[in-house]
Amino acid sequence: MRPLYYEDGVLKLLDQTKLPAETVWHEYRTCEQVAEAIRNMIVRGAPAIGVTAAYGMVLGANAVETKDKNEFFAQIKQMAEVMKNTRPTAVNLFWAVDRIVKTAYENRNRSIEEIKSTILEEARRMDREDVENNRRIGEFGNRLIKSGNTILTHCNAGSLATCDYGTALGVIRAAHEAGKKVRVYADETRPYLQGARLTAYELMQDGIPVTLICDNMAGYFMQKGEIDCCIVGADRIAANGDTANKIGTYTIAVLAKEHNIPFYVAAPTSTIDFDIATGDEIVIEERDHREVTHIGNIRLAPEGVDVKNPAFDVTPNRYITAIITEKGILYPPFTESIKRLREE
């Protein structure tokens, strides 16, 4: 279930704001259009945002008609800033844009047309790598899952959040494909309802048993002994293992700790920000208040009420049992295991 395709100079994105009621694909031909799609959550999920941004840079580069290399690179840098200003928390966005810019500069001695071809090749490589990495995350994570487990998820870290297969849901898919009998409890994930709209939809498509619950029911089911482990994705992981993920993740992690339930984070190494020491340095995106006061066009809250809408929270590393990456499973102390990972 791929949420994006790049074909013949056009980027096609599955509109995730419409799922599951409608399956709508949009076509994008400019860098600015892609940036707006990222900002408006037509595409979402850190890995998918990263690859989408890379293709957006390709579209932008293709539109540059100058033969002056200085002007070409000036415009590339300008596009990079436009793209980076869309979503401040997901580090994959910055990683992907910087990788495209780096590739362009490494090939600056070639013709502009050759540079354009090279960065397209790099974007396609990132796309393939994401799918391959997700499969490896699934393989490693499967080792932590027992047949009969009931797994709690939060938000959507599946195919729709990546280029295919998924991170947290990739682990669940791998366990299911291995013949293990697993069941999922999916948090609805207010205010954007990614769990209700997207995770439940994906798992039902795959025939994996899933039960939808409200976010504030998680503690109840943990207390009843109905949850065996929690698996979530990530939007940015600090060098000490502190993890930013969809708002509400921290609450789930604290509840899991209280009930002695393993809490796993599944993410590619591109989600690790080796340059920040702790989660205190992660910028948290504040989104439109309408996401809280409305569902679709239906107002839920009184007019004029004060609203806060942080899109993410940070789970301190002490609540995380393990981080599952495409290079293996990282265990505490994360400062040391993440450092070793970087040195490999």
Protein Blocks (a to p, Z undefined) as FASTA:
>chain_A
ZZbdceehiacdddfklpmkbccddddfbfklmmmmmmnomagcjklmmmmmmmmmmmmm
mmpmbfbfklmmmmmmmmmmmmmmmpmmlmmlmmmmmmmmmmmmmmmmpcfklmmmmmmm
mmmmmmmmmmmmmmmmmmmmmmmpcehiacddehjadfklmnbhpjmlmmmmmmmmnopa
cdddddekiaklmmmmmmmmmmmmnopacddddfklmmmmmmnopafbdcdddfbdcfko
pacddehjlmmmmmmmmnopacdddddfklpcfkbfblklpccddddfklmmpghjbcfb
dehiacdddfbdcddfklpmbdcdfkbccdddfklmmmmmmmZZ
